[in-house]
Structures are given as structure tokens and as C-alpha cells.
Amino acid sequence: MSWVFLLLAIAALAVALKTTSVALTLVCLLAALGLLLAWVLGLLAQRVGSRSRDEATMLDPVELRRLREQAEARRAAGAGADAAAADGSQGMSTPDGPRP
């Protein structure tokens, strides 16, 4: 659709150059400017639209909250397992140095 704006802008410029009326020239030049602006904005809209993410792949807030709760539960379970493993290995050294 944006290419139609470009063609109309070129036609308006052609009419503005061929006419002998000052009023018609002014109207055609303003129309050409507006149509060129519409063409550029249409191209930008197409470019932004082609780079945007698909909305179907976005998570809704409820699903995001559920995933966060699952991650926190896994983290808490992992911290509990780490604490139990640390209690069983009191004589071993840690990466920070020997345990007291």
C-alpha cells in the first residue's frame, strides 16, 4: 500500500510541474509532500512490523508467575540439598578453604 503513496506523490509532482496555475501548483506540492510522508511512514511501519516478535510466543503474566514460582521452588530444593550435603561433609574442604 505504501508504494501507491509514492506513485501518487510522483503524479502530484508531475502535475505541479506541468500546470500554469500557481494555486494548483501549491496544492499539488502540498499533496506530494503529504504523500511522500505517508510513503516513508508506511515503509517504517513495515520494517518495524517485520522485526517485532510474534505475540503468540509471548508469555502472559499468569504463566510468567507460575514459571517464577517453579524456579523458586527448584532453587529452594537445591539449597536444601546443598545444606544437607554440606552437613555430611564436615571434614572436607570447600573452594574457599578448609572448614573450621
Contact map, one row per residue, 1 for C-alpha under 8 A:
1111100000000000000000000000000000000000010000000000000000000000000000000000000000000000000000000000
1111110000000000000000000000000000000111011000000000000000000000000000000000000000000000000000000000
1111111000000000000000000000000000000010000000000000000000000000000000000000000000000000000000000000
1111111100000000000000000000000000000010000000000000000000000000000000000000000000000000000000000000
1111111110000000000000000000000000110110000000000000000000000000000000000000000000000000000000000000
0111111111000000000000000000000000110010000000000000000000000000000000000000000000000000000000000000
0011111111100000000000000000000000000000000000000000000000000000000000000000000000000000000000000000
0001111111110000000000000000000100100000000000000000000000000000000000000000000000000000000000000000
0000111111111000000000000000001111110000000000000000000000000000000000000000000000000000000000000000
0000011111111100000000000000000100000000000000000000000000000000000000000000000000000000000000000000
0000001111111110000000000000000000000000000000000000000000000000000000000000000000000000000000000000
0000000111111111000000000001101100000000000000000000000000000000000000000000000000000000000000000000
0000000011111111100000000001100100000000000000000000000000000000000000000000000000000000000000000000
0000000001111111110000000000000000000000000000000000000000000000000000000000000000000000000000000000
0000000000111111111000001001000000000000000000000000000000000000000000000000000000000000000000000000
0000000000011111111000011101100000000000000000000000000000000000000000000000000000000000000000000000
0000000000001111111000001000000000000000000000000000000000000000000000000000000000000000000000000000
0000000000000111111100000000000000000000000000000000000000000000000000000000000000000000000000000000
0000000000000011111111011000000000000000000000000000000000000000000000000000000000000000000000000000
0000000000000000011111001000000000000000000000000000000000000000000000000000000000000000000000000000
0000000000000000001111111000000000000000000000000000000000000000000000000000000000000000000000000000
0000000000000000001111111100000000000000000000000000000000000000000000000000000000000000000000000000
0000000000000000000011111110000000000000000000000000000000000000000000000000000000000000000000000000
0000000000000001001011111111000000000000000000000000000000000000000000000000000000000000000000000000
0000000000000011101111111111100000000000000000000000000000000000000000000000000000000000000000000000
0000000000000001000001111111110000000000000000000000000000000000000000000000000000000000000000000000
0000000000000000000000111111111000000000000000000000000000000000000000000000000000000000000000000000
0000000000011011000000011111111100000000000000000000000000000000000000000000000000000000000000000000
0000000000011001000000001111111110000000000000000000000000000000000000000000000000000000000000000000
0000000000000000000000000111111111000000000000000000000000000000000000000000000000000000000000000000
0000000010010000000000000011111111100000000000000000000000000000000000000000000000000000000000000000
0000000111011000000000000001111111110000000000000000000000000000000000000000000000000000000000000000
0000000010000000000000000000111111111000000000000000000000000000000000000000000000000000000000000000
0000000010000000000000000000011111111100000000000000000000000000000000000000000000000000000000000000
0000110110000000000000000000001111111110000000000000000000000000000000000000000000000000000000000000
0000110010000000000000000000000111111111000000000000000000000000000000000000000000000000000000000000
0000000000000000000000000000000011111111100000000000000000000000000000000000000000000000000000000000
0100100000000000000000000000000001111111110000000000000000000000000000000000000000000000000000000000
0111110000000000000000000000000000111111111000000000000000000000000000000000000000000000000000000000
0100000000000000000000000000000000011111111100000000000000000000000000000000000000000000000000000000
0000000000000000000000000000000000001111111110000000000000000000000000000000000000000000000000000000
1100000000000000000000000000000000000111111111000000000000000000000000000000000000000000000000000000
0100000000000000000000000000000000000011111111100000000000000000000000000000000000000000000000000000
0000000000000000000000000000000000000001111111110000000000000000000000000000000000000000000000000000
0000000000000000000000000000000000000000111111111000000000000000000000000000000000000000000000000000
0000000000000000000000000000000000000000011111111100000000000000000000000000000000000000000000000000
0000000000000000000000000000000000000000001111111110000000000000000000000000000000000000000000000000
0000000000000000000000000000000000000000000111111111000000000000000000000000000000000000000000000000
0000000000000000000000000000000000000000000011111111000000000000000000000000000000000000000000000000
0000000000000000000000000000000000000000000001111111000000000000000000000000000000000000000000000000
0000000000000000000000000000000000000000000000111111100000000000000000000000000000000000000000000000
0000000000000000000000000000000000000000000000011111110000000000000000000000000000000000000000000000
0000000000000000000000000000000000000000000000000011111010000000000000000000000000000000000000000000
0000000000000000000000000000000000000000000000000001111111000000000000000000000000000000000000000000
0000000000000000000000000000000000000000000000000000111111000000000000000000000000000000000000000000
0000000000000000000000000000000000000000000000000000011111000000000000000000000000000000000000000000
0000000000000000000000000000000000000000000000000000111111100000000000000000000000000000000000000000
0000000000000000000000000000000000000000000000000000011111110000000000000000000000000000000000000000
0000000000000000000000000000000000000000000000000000000011111011000000000000000000000000000000000000
0000000000000000000000000000000000000000000000000000000001111111000000000000000000000000000000000000
0000000000000000000000000000000000000000000000000000000000111111100000000000000000000000000000000000
0000000000000000000000000000000000000000000000000000000000011111110000000000000000000000000000000000
0000000000000000000000000000000000000000000000000000000000111111111000000000000000000000000000000000
0000000000000000000000000000000000000000000000000000000000111111111100000000000000000000000000000000
0000000000000000000000000000000000000000000000000000000000001111111110000000000000000000000000000000
0000000000000000000000000000000000000000000000000000000000000111111111000000000000000000000000000000
0000000000000000000000000000000000000000000000000000000000000011111111100000000000000000000000000000
0000000000000000000000000000000000000000000000000000000000000001111111110000000000000000000000000000
0000000000000000000000000000000000000000000000000000000000000000111111111000000000000000000000000000
0000000000000000000000000000000000000000000000000000000000000000011111111100000000000000000000000000
0000000000000000000000000000000000000000000000000000000000000000001111111110000000000000000000000000
0000000000000000000000000000000000000000000000000000000000000000000111111111000000000000000000000000
0000000000000000000000000000000000000000000000000000000000000000000011111111100000000000000000000000
0000000000000000000000000000000000000000000000000000000000000000000001111111110000000000000000000000
0000000000000000000000000000000000000000000000000000000000000000000000111111111000000000000000000000
0000000000000000000000000000000000000000000000000000000000000000000000011111111100000000000000000000
0000000000000000000000000000000000000000000000000000000000000000000000001111111110000000000000000000
0000000000000000000000000000000000000000000000000000000000000000000000000111111111000000000000000000
0000000000000000000000000000000000000000000000000000000000000000000000000011111111100000000000000000
0000000000000000000000000000000000000000000000000000000000000000000000000001111111110000000000000000
0000000000000000000000000000000000000000000000000000000000000000000000000000111111111000000000000000
0000000000000000000000000000000000000000000000000000000000000000000000000000011111111100000000000000
0000000000000000000000000000000000000000000000000000000000000000000000000000001111111110000000000000
0000000000000000000000000000000000000000000000000000000000000000000000000000000111111111000000000000
0000000000000000000000000000000000000000000000000000000000000000000000000000000011111111100000000000
0000000000000000000000000000000000000000000000000000000000000000000000000000000001111111110000000000
0000000000000000000000000000000000000000000000000000000000000000000000000000000000111111110000000000
0000000000000000000000000000000000000000000000000000000000000000000000000000000000011111110000000000
0000000000000000000000000000000000000000000000000000000000000000000000000000000000001111111100000000
0000000000000000000000000000000000000000000000000000000000000000000000000000000000000111111100000010
0000000000000000000000000000000000000000000000000000000000000000000000000000000000000000111110000010
0000000000000000000000000000000000000000000000000000000000000000000000000000000000000000111111000110
0000000000000000000000000000000000000000000000000000000000000000000000000000000000000000001111111110
0000000000000000000000000000000000000000000000000000000000000000000000000000000000000000000111111110
0000000000000000000000000000000000000000000000000000000000000000000000000000000000000000000011111000
0000000000000000000000000000000000000000000000000000000000000000000000000000000000000000000011111100
0000000000000000000000000000000000000000000000000000000000000000000000000000000000000000000011111110
0000000000000000000000000000000000000000000000000000000000000000000000000000000000000000000111011111
0000000000000000000000000000000000000000000000000000000000000000000000000000000000000000011111001111
0000000000000000000000000000000000000000000000000000000000000000000000000000000000000000000000000111
